[in-house]
């Protein structure tokens, strides 16, 4: 049970993102190493949070849920 912190959202295979205007990224904390997967708008640089990444399995679920292949850019 989690009292504090971010909870993972379930990523269902039916979800999608606009590859023309958004880039998949990992927002990483320099202080504590926390990683949050989401999408960054290419024009405004606004970040949309999708899920907290706690393990390689979480990252793989994010990739599969959105059909992402290749390297995911990290932003700090």
Phi, psi and omega in degrees: 000136181250119177267321182236154178103180183269142177262146177287139173268144176288133178257111179268147183300342181280348181286151179215171176224164181272100182294341179284331183241349183236149178240131176289133181218161170248120176270118186248139177271132177288326185289306188243000177080006179297139179236133178236125179272145178183200183230140179248129177291132184290330181273308186268347184065017177289139182256131176249115183283137178245308182201154176280134179258113180252341182208173178294333178293322177296317179296320178295321177296321177297314179300312182293320182297329182247003178066040182267129175239159179086190183283142175254125182292142176256135175240149184241000000 
